[in-house]
Amino acid sequence: MKLHLAQNQGQQLFTGYGAGYVAVNNVRYEKSVLVTPASVSDWPVRKFEDLSAADFRFIAELKAEVVIFGTGRAQRFPLPELARALAASGAGVEIMDSKAACRTYNILAAEGRGVVAAILME
């Protein structure tokens, strides 16, 4: 699926999504990524089942206001222990399938929000 942007004003925005990849400003990524309006970086998470609180340290490091967690093709919810750790981070955390996460991130970034997209690619 290709996402269309009116303008990106120098921000990192999702421009596409498909089986096994996302595209940010027309650059294709096939591994899990963290996307902020200013940067794209590798997120060394490979499997949903292996997620731990340590995998979400970026929330404090990036001072995220909102984290959009894309869980792949389907929306999946983390174990209660991890959900509690995410809630304790102080950031709003929204969990959705990656396609919806890409669209939601673009909207929040365009509004100037302190948003981070954590997109899991398995």
Protein Blocks (a to p, Z undefined) as FASTA:
>chain_A
ZZddfbgghpacdfbdcehiaceehiacfbdcdddfkbccddfbfbfklpcfklmmmmmm
nopabdcddebjbdcdddfklmmmmmmnopacddddfklmmmmmmmmmmnopacdddddd
ZZ
